């Protein structure tokens, strides 16, 4: 017999071969996403043609843009009949676009510092990796920012913060006697603290004082940022209260919240702004001059809180009834169960809706130009375009405004998506 020593089974693995070039990288992505079907091919060709046409027509406008000049006539002289943007208006009117046309130039450092400190203050709120010790600065930041932007004595901010601190301590002391009693006691303690502090402010009006800037002198994008930040911060806790009140078993509280939410949602924001400008002052005591920005903040906050309340109510309704029963089984009262178990889950589910309302609210701050408040849009539509030096310059200014709002809103949206992934709101 012949000796058959041939081996038909490999004792070593074949080295892994690279995939075909058509099945990896950019080629695969293009084939699967742009040219996967006749309809997809047609839409891809049409889209590429539209993008090409847009670039061909818009690119010269940007490339030939003029950045130096004191009027639109200077831009026309430089362009000499060519197509190009007059970006010189952005450079020449930059302070007005950001700070308004009356805010003192020598005090620009104050809102700039407030904006920088804002980034530091919101860091522990937005990111869990930031030290919790920084949260103390977050609590005092609103009062510090008020002093920086509006000026006056720092005693105003100290008294205001002391009132909230006294209210919190009083609430904690009276919490064992019931939530309602604790809430009333906290509000009364804060009111007493503010009344007594008012006399202290009158005595020390020059103590660590900055030059006062009236609200009428504020404008530009700074005004939009103030309104958006303050109103979003205030509308969220108010929306939570309204959502809980709408689900309350007490008929009076429930129907008050229902009426408020439905009424606010049925009225346009522009109507509420006119109310803030004209009517709201009549609801305050006589001989009181309530700042216009404060009145606008009140109305925008109420408007936004009604929508946030419905978003949070949807989050509460999405929770299974077992969560409420689990809280009761642990012996927790209503306030404890809501704070420790129910609201954390409901707020996590409600993140997309809350962010949607916040983005819409920030854009709606431009409506204040209707009541003669010179925000970014108001500055463009009013003093800048009304001047003979820049008459006819529209696209450059409104494109700049659109870019700023897009950057802010897109950043908020991206943070929302990141937060959803961190909290695993999809339950995967």
C-alpha positions as CSV (number, residue, x, y, z in Angstrom):
1,X,0.0,0.0,0.0
2,X,1.1,3.5,-0.7
3,X,2.0,5.7,2.2
4,X,-0.5,8.6,2.1
5,X,1.0,11.4,4.3
6,X,-0.9,14.3,2.7
7,X,-2.8,16.4,5.2
8,X,-6.3,17.7,4.3
9,X,-7.0,19.7,7.5
10,X,-5.1,23.0,8.2
11,X,-3.5,23.3,11.5
12,X,-3.3,27.1,11.2
13,X,-5.9,29.7,10.6
14,X,-5.9,31.6,7.4
15,X,-4.9,35.3,8.0
16,X,-7.9,37.6,8.0
17,X,-8.2,39.4,4.7
18,X,-9.3,43.1,4.4
19,X,-12.9,43.6,3.2
20,X,-13.4,44.7,-0.4
21,X,-13.1,48.5,-0.9
22,X,-16.7,48.6,-2.0
23,X,-17.9,47.2,1.4
24,X,-16.1,49.6,3.7
25,X,-15.3,53.3,4.2
26,X,-16.8,56.2,2.2
27,X,-17.6,54.1,-0.8
28,X,-19.9,51.9,1.2
29,X,-21.6,54.9,2.9
30,X,-22.2,56.7,-0.4
31,X,-23.6,53.5,-2.1
32,X,-25.9,52.7,0.8
33,X,-27.1,56.3,1.6
34,X,-27.0,58.2,-1.6
35,X,-27.3,55.7,-4.5
36,X,-29.2,52.8,-3.0
37,X,-32.3,53.1,-5.2
38,X,-33.5,55.0,-8.3
39,X,-35.5,57.4,-6.1
40,X,-32.5,57.9,-3.8
41,X,-30.3,58.6,-6.9
42,X,-32.7,61.1,-8.2
43,X,-33.0,62.9,-4.8
44,X,-29.2,62.9,-4.5
45,X,-28.7,64.5,-7.9
46,X,-31.3,67.1,-7.2
47,X,-29.9,67.9,-3.8
48,X,-26.3,68.3,-5.2
49,X,-27.6,70.6,-7.9
50,X,-29.4,72.7,-5.3
51,X,-26.3,72.9,-3.1
52,X,-24.1,73.8,-6.1
53,X,-26.5,76.5,-7.2
54,X,-26.7,78.0,-3.7
55,X,-22.9,78.0,-3.4
56,X,-22.4,79.5,-6.8
57,X,-24.8,82.4,-6.0
58,X,-23.9,83.0,-2.4
59,X,-20.2,82.4,-2.3
60,X,-19.3,85.7,-4.2
61,X,-21.4,87.6,-1.7
62,X,-19.3,86.3,1.2
63,X,-15.9,86.3,-0.6
64,X,-16.2,89.9,-1.9
65,X,-17.5,91.1,1.5
66,X,-16.3,94.5,2.7
67,X,-15.3,94.7,6.4
68,X,-14.0,98.3,6.6
69,X,-16.2,101.4,6.2
70,X,-18.3,103.9,8.0
71,X,-21.3,103.7,5.8
72,X,-22.9,101.7,3.0
73,X,-21.6,104.2,0.5
74,X,-18.0,103.2,1.5
75,X,-18.9,99.5,0.7
76,X,-20.3,100.4,-2.7
77,X,-17.1,102.3,-3.5
78,X,-15.0,99.3,-2.6
79,X,-17.2,96.9,-4.5
80,X,-17.3,99.1,-7.6
81,X,-20.4,97.3,-9.0
82,X,-19.3,93.8,-7.9
83,X,-21.6,91.5,-5.8
84,X,-20.6,91.5,-2.2
85,X,-21.8,91.9,1.3
86,X,-21.3,95.0,3.4
87,X,-20.0,93.4,6.6
88,X,-18.6,96.7,7.7
89,X,-21.9,97.4,9.4
90,X,-21.2,94.5,11.8
91,X,-17.8,95.8,12.7
92,X,-19.0,99.4,13.0
93,X,-22.2,98.7,15.0
94,X,-20.8,95.8,17.0
95,X,-21.3,97.4,20.4
96,X,-24.9,98.3,19.6
97,X,-25.7,94.8,18.4
98,X,-24.4,93.2,21.6
99,X,-25.0,95.8,24.4
100,X,-27.6,98.2,22.9
101,X,-27.0,101.9,22.0
102,X,-27.2,103.4,25.5
103,X,-25.2,101.0,27.7
104,X,-22.1,102.9,28.8
105,X,-19.0,101.8,26.8
106,X,-16.8,102.2,29.9
107,X,-19.0,99.5,31.6
108,X,-18.9,96.8,29.0
109,X,-16.7,94.8,31.2
110,X,-19.6,94.2,33.6
111,X,-21.9,92.2,31.3
112,X,-18.8,90.5,29.8
113,X,-17.8,89.4,33.3
114,X,-21.4,88.3,34.1
115,X,-21.4,86.2,30.9
116,X,-18.2,84.5,31.9
117,X,-19.4,83.8,35.4
118,X,-22.6,82.4,33.9
119,X,-20.6,79.6,32.2
120,X,-19.0,78.8,35.5
121,X,-22.3,78.9,37.5
122,X,-24.2,76.5,35.2
123,X,-21.3,74.0,34.9
124,X,-22.3,72.0,38.1
125,X,-25.9,72.0,37.0
126,X,-25.2,70.7,33.5
127,X,-22.3,68.3,34.1
128,X,-22.2,65.7,36.9
129,X,-18.4,65.5,36.7
130,X,-18.0,69.1,38.0
131,X,-17.4,69.4,41.7
132,X,-20.5,69.8,43.8
133,X,-18.7,72.4,45.8
134,X,-19.1,74.8,42.9
135,X,-22.9,74.6,43.4
136,X,-22.6,77.2,46.1
137,X,-21.4,79.7,43.5
138,X,-24.4,78.7,41.3
139,X,-26.7,79.8,44.1
140,X,-25.2,83.2,44.6
141,X,-24.6,83.9,40.9
142,X,-28.1,85.4,40.1
143,X,-27.6,88.1,42.8
144,X,-24.0,88.8,41.7
145,X,-25.0,89.0,38.1
146,X,-27.8,91.5,39.0
147,X,-25.3,93.7,40.7
148,X,-22.8,93.6,37.8
149,X,-25.3,94.3,35.1
150,X,-27.6,96.8,36.8
151,X,-25.1,98.3,39.2
152,X,-26.0,100.1,42.4
153,X,-24.9,99.0,45.9
154,X,-24.1,95.4,46.5
155,X,-26.3,95.5,49.6
156,X,-29.3,95.1,47.3
157,X,-28.0,91.7,46.1
158,X,-27.0,90.7,49.7
159,X,-30.4,91.5,51.1
160,X,-32.2,89.7,48.3
161,X,-30.1,86.6,48.8
162,X,-30.5,86.8,52.6
163,X,-34.3,86.8,52.1
164,X,-34.2,83.5,50.1
165,X,-31.9,82.0,52.7
166,X,-34.2,82.9,55.5
167,X,-37.1,81.5,53.6
168,X,-35.3,78.2,53.1
169,X,-34.3,77.9,56.8
170,X,-37.9,78.8,57.9
171,X,-39.3,76.2,55.5
172,X,-37.0,73.5,56.9
173,X,-38.0,74.4,60.5
174,X,-41.7,74.3,59.8
175,X,-41.7,71.4,57.3
176,X,-42.7,68.9,60.0
177,X,-45.9,70.9,60.6
178,X,-47.0,70.5,57.0
179,X,-46.0,71.6,53.6
180,X,-48.5,74.4,53.4
181,X,-47.6,75.9,56.8
182,X,-43.9,75.6,55.9
183,X,-44.4,77.4,52.6
184,X,-46.4,80.2,54.1
185,X,-43.9,80.6,57.0
186,X,-41.0,80.7,54.5
187,X,-42.6,83.4,52.4
188,X,-43.5,85.5,55.4
189,X,-39.9,85.3,56.7
190,X,-38.5,86.3,53.4
191,X,-40.9,89.3,53.2
192,X,-39.9,90.5,56.7
193,X,-36.2,90.1,55.8
194,X,-36.6,92.2,52.6
195,X,-38.6,94.9,54.3
196,X,-36.0,95.3,57.0
197,X,-33.2,95.1,54.5
198,X,-34.7,97.9,52.5
199,X,-33.9,100.3,55.3
200,X,-30.3,99.0,55.3
201,X,-30.0,99.6,51.5
202,X,-31.2,103.2,52.0
203,X,-28.5,103.8,54.6
204,X,-25.7,102.3,52.6
205,X,-26.6,103.2,49.0
206,X,-22.9,104.0,48.3
207,X,-21.5,100.8,49.8
208,X,-19.5,98.9,47.2
209,X,-21.6,100.6,44.5
210,X,-21.3,100.4,40.7
211,X,-22.7,103.1,38.4
212,X,-26.4,102.3,38.0
213,X,-27.6,101.5,34.5
214,X,-31.4,101.7,34.0
215,X,-33.2,98.9,32.2
216,X,-34.1,101.2,29.3
217,X,-30.4,101.5,28.5
218,X,-30.0,97.8,28.0
219,X,-30.4,96.2,24.6
220,X,-28.8,94.1,21.9
221,X,-28.1,90.4,22.3
222,X,-27.4,91.0,26.0
223,X,-31.1,91.7,26.6
224,X,-32.0,88.5,24.8
225,X,-29.5,86.5,26.9
226,X,-30.8,88.1,30.1
227,X,-34.5,87.3,29.3
228,X,-33.8,83.8,28.0
229,X,-31.6,82.8,31.0
230,X,-33.8,84.3,33.7
231,X,-37.1,83.1,32.2
232,X,-36.0,79.6,31.6
233,X,-34.6,79.3,35.1
234,X,-37.8,80.6,36.7
235,X,-40.3,78.8,34.5
236,X,-39.0,75.3,35.2
237,X,-39.7,75.3,39.0
238,X,-43.0,77.1,38.4
239,X,-43.9,74.6,35.7
240,X,-43.2,71.7,38.1
241,X,-45.6,73.3,40.7
242,X,-48.3,73.8,38.1
243,X,-48.0,70.2,36.9
244,X,-48.2,68.8,40.4
245,X,-51.1,71.2,41.1
246,X,-53.0,70.0,38.1
247,X,-52.7,66.4,39.3
248,X,-53.7,67.4,42.9
249,X,-56.6,65.8,44.6
250,X,-57.7,69.2,46.1
251,X,-60.3,70.6,43.7
252,X,-59.6,74.3,44.2
253,X,-55.8,73.9,43.6
254,X,-56.4,71.6,40.6
255,X,-58.9,73.9,38.8
256,X,-56.8,77.0,39.5
257,X,-53.8,75.3,37.8
258,X,-56.0,74.0,35.0
259,X,-57.5,77.4,34.3
260,X,-54.1,79.1,34.4
261,X,-52.5,76.6,32.1
262,X,-55.3,76.6,29.5
263,X,-55.7,80.4,29.6
264,X,-52.0,81.0,29.1
265,X,-51.7,78.4,26.3
266,X,-54.7,80.0,24.6
267,X,-53.3,83.6,24.5
268,X,-50.4,84.6,22.2
269,X,-47.2,85.7,23.8
270,X,-47.3,89.1,22.0
271,X,-50.6,89.8,23.8
272,X,-49.0,89.1,27.2
273,X,-46.1,91.4,26.3
274,X,-48.5,94.2,25.7
275,X,-50.2,93.4,29.0
276,X,-46.7,93.6,30.7
277,X,-46.0,96.9,29.0
278,X,-49.3,98.6,29.8
279,X,-51.6,96.8,32.1
280,X,-49.4,94.9,34.6
281,X,-48.3,98.1,36.4
282,X,-51.9,98.6,37.6
283,X,-51.7,95.4,39.7
284,X,-48.9,96.8,41.9
285,X,-49.3,99.2,44.8
286,X,-49.7,102.9,43.9
287,X,-46.6,105.1,43.5
288,X,-44.5,102.1,42.6
289,X,-42.4,102.0,39.5
290,X,-42.0,98.4,38.4
291,X,-39.1,98.0,35.9
292,X,-40.2,97.1,32.4
293,X,-37.7,94.2,32.2
294,X,-39.2,92.8,35.4
295,X,-42.7,93.0,34.0
296,X,-41.6,91.3,30.8
297,X,-39.8,88.6,32.7
298,X,-42.9,87.9,34.7
299,X,-45.1,87.5,31.6
300,X,-42.6,85.4,29.6
301,X,-42.0,83.2,32.7
302,X,-45.8,82.6,33.1
303,X,-46.1,81.9,29.4
304,X,-43.3,79.4,29.4
305,X,-44.3,77.8,32.7
306,X,-47.7,76.8,31.3
307,X,-46.1,74.8,28.5
308,X,-43.4,73.3,30.7
309,X,-46.2,72.2,33.1
310,X,-47.9,70.2,30.3
311,X,-44.5,68.6,29.3
312,X,-43.9,67.5,32.9
313,X,-47.5,66.3,33.3
314,X,-46.8,64.0,30.4
315,X,-43.7,62.7,32.1
316,X,-45.6,62.1,35.3
317,X,-48.3,60.3,33.4
318,X,-45.7,58.1,31.7
319,X,-44.5,56.6,35.0
320,X,-46.2,53.4,36.1
321,X,-48.4,53.4,39.1
322,X,-46.1,51.1,40.8
323,X,-43.6,53.9,41.4
324,X,-46.2,55.8,43.4
325,X,-47.1,52.7,45.4
326,X,-43.5,52.0,46.1
327,X,-43.1,55.5,47.5
328,X,-46.1,55.0,49.8
329,X,-44.8,51.6,50.9
330,X,-41.6,53.3,52.1
331,X,-43.6,55.5,54.4
332,X,-42.7,58.7,52.5
333,X,-45.1,61.7,52.6
334,X,-46.2,63.5,49.4
335,X,-43.3,66.0,49.4
336,X,-40.7,63.3,50.0
337,X,-42.0,60.9,47.4
338,X,-42.2,63.6,44.8
339,X,-38.7,64.9,45.5
340,X,-36.9,61.6,45.9
341,X,-38.8,59.1,43.6
342,X,-41.4,60.6,41.2
343,X,-40.0,63.9,39.9
344,X,-36.4,62.6,39.1
345,X,-37.9,60.0,36.8
346,X,-40.5,62.3,35.3
347,X,-38.0,65.0,34.6
348,X,-35.7,62.6,33.0
349,X,-38.4,61.5,30.6
350,X,-39.4,65.1,30.0
351,X,-36.0,66.4,28.9
352,X,-36.7,66.6,25.1
353,X,-40.0,68.5,25.7
354,X,-38.4,70.9,28.3
355,X,-35.5,71.6,26.0
356,X,-37.9,72.2,23.1
357,X,-39.8,74.8,25.2
358,X,-36.5,76.4,26.3
359,X,-35.3,76.8,22.7
360,X,-38.7,78.3,21.6
361,X,-38.6,80.6,24.6
362,X,-35.1,81.9,23.8
363,X,-36.2,82.7,20.2
364,X,-39.4,84.3,21.4
365,X,-37.4,86.9,23.4
366,X,-37.1,88.8,20.1
367,X,-40.8,89.7,20.4
368,X,-39.9,92.3,23.0
369,X,-39.0,94.6,20.1
370,X,-42.7,95.0,19.5
371,X,-43.0,96.9,22.8
372,X,-40.1,99.2,22.0
373,X,-37.4,97.2,23.8
374,X,-34.2,97.2,21.7
375,X,-33.0,93.6,21.7
376,X,-30.8,92.3,18.9
377,X,-33.7,92.4,16.4
378,X,-35.0,95.6,17.8
379,X,-31.6,97.2,17.3
380,X,-31.5,96.0,13.7
381,X,-35.0,97.1,12.9
382,X,-34.7,100.4,14.8
383,X,-31.6,102.5,15.3
384,X,-29.3,100.7,12.8
385,X,-31.6,100.5,9.7
386,X,-33.1,103.9,10.5
387,X,-29.7,105.6,10.2
388,X,-28.9,107.0,6.8
389,X,-25.4,105.6,7.0
390,X,-26.6,102.0,6.8
391,X,-29.9,102.4,5.0
392,X,-30.6,99.3,2.8
393,X,-28.3,96.9,4.6
394,X,-30.6,94.0,5.5
395,X,-29.1,90.6,4.7
396,X,-25.9,91.1,6.6
397,X,-27.6,92.1,9.8
398,X,-30.3,89.5,9.8
399,X,-27.9,86.8,8.8
400,X,-25.7,87.8,11.8
401,X,-28.7,87.6,14.1
402,X,-29.8,84.2,12.6
403,X,-26.2,82.9,13.1
404,X,-26.1,83.9,16.8
405,X,-29.5,82.4,17.6
406,X,-28.7,79.2,15.7
407,X,-25.4,78.7,17.6
408,X,-27.1,79.1,20.9
409,X,-30.1,77.0,20.1
410,X,-28.1,74.3,18.4
411,X,-25.8,74.1,21.4
412,X,-28.7,73.6,23.7
413,X,-30.1,70.9,21.4
414,X,-26.8,69.1,21.3
415,X,-26.4,69.2,25.1
416,X,-29.9,67.8,25.5
417,X,-29.1,64.8,23.3
418,X,-25.9,64.3,25.2
419,X,-27.8,64.4,28.5
420,X,-30.3,61.9,27.2
421,X,-27.5,59.5,26.4
422,X,-25.9,60.0,29.8
423,X,-29.2,59.3,31.6
424,X,-30.2,56.5,29.3
425,X,-33.7,57.9,28.8
426,X,-34.5,55.3,26.1
427,X,-34.1,52.6,28.8
428,X,-31.6,50.5,26.8
